[in-house]
Amino acid sequence: MNKIFGYVGMGLREIFWIAVAVAIIFGGISGFRYLGENREVAEPTPIERSVPLVETASIAPINGPLPIRGEGFMQPFRLANLAGQVGGQIIVLHPAITGRGTFKEGDVLARLDDSAERAAFAQTEANINGARARLELNNILLERTEALWVSGNTSQAVLDQVRSQNQELLSSLNSLIAAQRSAEIGLERKAIKAPFDGAVLSSMVEVGTVVSGGQAIAEIYTQDRMQIDVPLRETDASLIPGLFDDASPTAMVSVRFAGQTFEWAARVSRVAPTLDARTRTLTVTVELDDVRGARAVGTGKLVSGAPPALINAFAKVLIEGPQPDATYAVPTTALRGGERLWLYTDPEGGIGIIRIVAVDLVHIDGETAYVRIGEIPPQARLITSALSIPQNGMKLRDVAEASQNAAAQAEPAE
């Protein structure tokens, strides 16, 4: 009996839990239906994306030649050590040597003691005069001997002897004349002359100094001719018109002196025949047109006046390149990948679009790139700021236009 009641109790408990489970499931289904029937439907709304702001700059074709820049140090056209071919004691110095002045080609800048050479020259001249007198006397004797030989009053041996004496005297005279020329050359070498027009840079001797042959007496240079050797890259040198056709392209040289800049007109005078083995650059020599024709840049003025082109002054050189068509100057930072530009075009209502255009790089001058562009849309401006993912037709706003619009809206209406 107890077992029967036990089975009945277990059955009732199972029925109870089944009923509970069914009730839970039914309640869940009913609740889901209720929530579904009473849910709020959300209407889709478009998300307004902000239009990126960009910085722009105007862009226009260049109206002058491309600038080819270089730099170097001012040097004289000629710089030489003045020296004599022979040695001796200095007895005279030109005022240009003692006073660091100027001189002309052919001026005697230094004279060495030439007393021995003058004595030798005088002795040789006296010997020549004696030889000529003896030769004249022998010529008279030769004429008489030949007349006697024709009349039969002398022998052939006597005539031959007189003729031989005449030849010996003539040879002796020629030898003395050569010795006189040698003494004259030695005398001329005691006078040290200027090889070109110029000025004295430094002096190494004083009057009374004994120098040897080849010893430097002074350092001289061409004061009125100055030049700068400018190393250029091959690509830059290739842009200079007529560089290898014996032309003289114009240039401008600027030097900073005492806080002020001075400029000289110049021209390309020559080009080195070889490339530098280490730097692979080509040396172009630029010569000033007028050493004293400096032009001050700016409003400042030196009390001393404009300086001449000073030796070893650091100079910046600007050589005129070609003037190509459809070429524009842009910041190098605005050149994307070395071959593209971003343009802000079709502005309307403060919003424009980007247009990506391909360009050909012509020349780079520091922070400026010169590029050739086929066609630019009207009113286009150059985008100088960065964009993460630029695409053709992408909408943009110009920072300058946005600032102007904001300022206009902030002004109170009258």
Order of alpha helices (4+ residues) and beta strands (2+ residues): alpha-beta-beta-beta-beta-beta-alpha-beta-beta-alpha-alpha-beta-beta-beta-beta-beta-alpha-beta-beta-beta-beta-beta-beta-beta-beta-beta-beta-beta-beta-alpha
